[in-house]
């Protein structure tokens, strides 16, 4: 990744954050924190690695992405709209009656969504199924999954982890958005998931832990993960819930929060400034 | 009376699991999309034979039913037709949210099989005895629920389940099961099978145990000059409304029979149709508000009233009600 690539990715991240804030602000409430913490992961995947064609969202041979933390749909919708899967204007309809952009990801409503999620813990199992299917059909597409702290609490995630290793799914790469916050508080106080890297390693996965807002380190980790042929890969991304939103960043109360007009305007202006500085 | 039925030269019983595995195998030979998943019960489901024939399309997930259903949903999104199986207690209770969200809400094509339903769990006892699985499944929008009564109907219905778009729940009696039907009989998913016609009441039954008991009850009733129709309602959802309405009209008395709680199973499904379209006296035979327990299947059938004996007793109660109902109607008319 050269300096120009890096600048473009960072600019794109600021833009996706702005679009997501605008999207949520239009309704006045939404899953802000967990949308902000995954932006670099999404941007790295959707603007640098995923083999996708926005004009053909159902193409069998393309890469697949499962957002297990389905409540972070708003960030993914911003990315999908920007990549051209659907018009940007649709972003203003988030969570309104009859919308095709529901709070949690829905493969039957939103072009570009590969799996319906929302009940935590279910995404990784689906990703294992997709990866098995790709292998059976000898499809070239790789399978990516993104899980969060909440997913990590769910027993099903560990069932899926066991099976992915058992089946030697080298075509599966998962990220953990390790922002260390959950709805009721910091994970330290609610449900500890310390030594997370060791946990995944002991389940037979190829594992790495990197700063989750650093494109260079994330990209290097992803390259290494993609080099794995016979076992699934987990990249634990140390992230910050509410990243880059002053007054919101790092506060566990930002999981699902109201976003007033004035506050939104301030944040949008800040993010715009950031985009311009990176132009 | 027109008994549809097996010929004397045909086998009188077959293991349903063997038929299940053979039919899956036959379908898989023709269709690469058919895949089989299990949660450490392939031996119980006879699908080790499938694994031998199609090793690349058989996945044992270990004792992890939730993951099995989720993995099935993932396979479905890329075009496969997955058949995950486990005991019915685990299929419904343990993996319900996964089946609800990842399979049904996501509009996938997951063909879940729950075996050893109700008292057929026998020596596995109360923990393994599903009297509630149909009730849970029946509340999932758009789902197909099927419980074949014999090996032949299973053989005929399984491909229809496979090729009907959407997720389904097959309630599978896997042990040796009495053959009811002649090999030439055809079955249609969503259409009940009239085994015997009758005028005085209709016994609407489901599953390997209760359809056989219903036939036996109807035979005994015939000896008492009571003519009972017997219907095998192998598809519980969508229920064959037209057939229920037709027999409510023709006989004026409906008796349901199921190896399941009377709450939210076949009896409830039939009652919904009757209430909405053609109210007539009705009695539901099945397990009352109770948990399962351990014992032989025969003991448990007695314990919960899942027998021809009880069906005959309940048929007489029902006929009394029907007659009282008719008398009331005549009285009401004459006083107008």
Contacts between the chains, C-beta under 8 A, distances in Angstrom:
chain1	res1	chain2	res2	distance
A	60	B	78	7.3
A	60	B	79	7.4
A	64	B	78	7.9
A	66	B	74	7.9
A	106	B	106	8.0
A	107	B	77	7.1
A	107	B	106	6.1
A	108	B	106	7.1
A	108	B	107	5.3
A	114	B	77	6.8
A	115	B	73	7.8
A	115	B	74	7.1
A	115	B	77	6.2
A	115	B	102	7.7
A	115	B	106	6.9
A	116	B	101	6.9
A	116	B	102	7.1
A	116	B	105	6.2
A	116	B	106	3.6
A	116	B	107	8.0
A	117	B	101	7.9
A	118	B	101	6.8
A	119	B	97	5.6
A	119	B	98	7.9
A	119	B	101	4.7
A	119	B	102	7.9
A	121	B	66	7.9
A	122	B	70	5.3
A	122	B	97	7.7
A	122	B	98	5.9
A	122	B	101	6.1
A	122	B	102	5.0
A	124	B	70	7.8
A	125	B	66	7.2
A	125	B	67	4.8
A	125	B	69	7.7
A	125	B	70	2.6
A	125	B	71	5.2
A	125	B	73	7.5
A	125	B	74	6.7
A	125	B	98	7.1
A	125	B	102	7.1
A	126	B	70	5.4
A	126	B	71	7.4
A	126	B	73	5.3
A	126	B	74	3.9
A	126	B	77	7.1
A	126	B	102	5.7
A	127	B	74	6.3
A	128	B	67	7.5
A	128	B	70	7.5
A	128	B	71	5.1
A	128	B	74	6.1
A	129	B	70	6.7
A	129	B	71	3.9
A	129	B	72	6.3
A	129	B	73	6.1
A	129	B	74	2.1
A	129	B	75	4.3
A	129	B	76	7.4
A	129	B	77	7.3
A	129	B	78	7.9
A	129	B	82	7.7
A	130	B	74	4.3
A	130	B	75	7.4
A	130	B	77	6.0
A	130	B	78	5.6
A	131	B	74	7.6
A	132	B	59	6.9
A	132	B	71	6.8
A	132	B	74	7.3
A	132	B	75	6.2
A	133	B	74	6.7
A	133	B	75	4.8
A	133	B	77	7.6
A	133	B	78	3.7
A	133	B	79	7.2
A	133	B	80	5.6
A	134	B	78	6.6
A	136	B	35	7.6
A	136	B	56	6.4
A	136	B	57	7.0
A	136	B	80	7.4
A	137	B	78	6.9
A	137	B	79	7.6
A	139	B	78	7.5
A	155	B	66	7.5
A	156	B	64	8.0
A	156	B	66	4.6
A	156	B	67	5.9
A	156	B	70	6.7
A	156	B	98	7.1
A	159	B	61	7.6
A	159	B	64	3.9
A	159	B	66	6.2
A	159	B	67	3.6
A	160	B	67	5.2
A	160	B	70	6.8
A	160	B	71	7.5
A	162	B	62	7.0
A	162	B	64	7.1
A	162	B	67	7.9
A	163	B	61	5.5
A	163	B	62	7.3
A	163	B	64	7.0
A	163	B	67	5.8
A	163	B	71	6.6
A	166	B	62	7.7
A	167	B	59	7.6
